[in-house]
């Protein structure tokens, strides 16, 4: 795994590292240095030399801005260590892509693509036209459904958030995120938030359990890489009853509630959840816990015993 040394004016480098670790977990291959007002360039060079020596292999140095003291000092260090690369433009999206294993040229491109207007702009001439949402067709009981398999399934109460929008999207190379839940479809505020949070270039479907089952079983998503995202196992139980095959289910996040019990750092279950998980297990679903792609899978049914 590549090593990265972050250097910035003030605490920016350290805060950026901490923010990335909120999403990606602890990053032992990343170290950060703060250039303080009480330091001169020689002091900073000494600190860079000291911290860089702590890595097993030469790090890539990421500084905040070109032409600043961190950048200039990093270049002084580079003169004596030509195997070290130095880049300016340190940011959370850049570092997150890098710790995911993205080559730096591609990570820079992704960072540039990440810089875009979010939500509605203030310019009147750029007001977005309301999207026409087709009403979901009523089920035709005379149409037979062919069971279809969904490979990527995750339970995560936060739905589309940092880990899903970056780490899982990149790791699975998603082309579509399918958020399923009858309550979600009825919540216009939540739907707007999901559309805003959906990564650039990834399609988004927000469906009821029945609507999702009909589309899945009709083969609508064949050839696409889809992440099926729900808030609780009850939704997946509905899908299984609608003949959707779910060979594997990743339990990522379920928040603490009254009368729930903690079974993992990010997962708390109610008795009803346990009942639903047991039902899914009996239907042949392999249920595991994995917060981020870099962590090993843990057998979830063993965790709730």
Secondary structure, 3 states (H helix, E strand, C coil): CCCEEEEEECCHHHHHHHHHHHHHCCCCCEEEEEECCCCCHHHHHHHHHHHHCCCCCCCEEEECCCCCHHHHHHHHHHHHCCCCCEEECCCHHHHHHHHCCCCHHHHHHHHHHHCCCCCCCCCHHHCCCCCCCCCCCCCCCCCCCCCCECCEEEEECCCCCHHHHHHHHHHHCCCEEEEECHHHHCCHHHHHHHHHHCCCCCEEEEECHHHHHHHHHCCCCCCCCEEEEECCHHHHHHHHHCCCECCEEEEEEECCCCCCEEEECCEEECHHHHHHHHHHHHCCCEEEECCCCCCCCEEHHHHCC
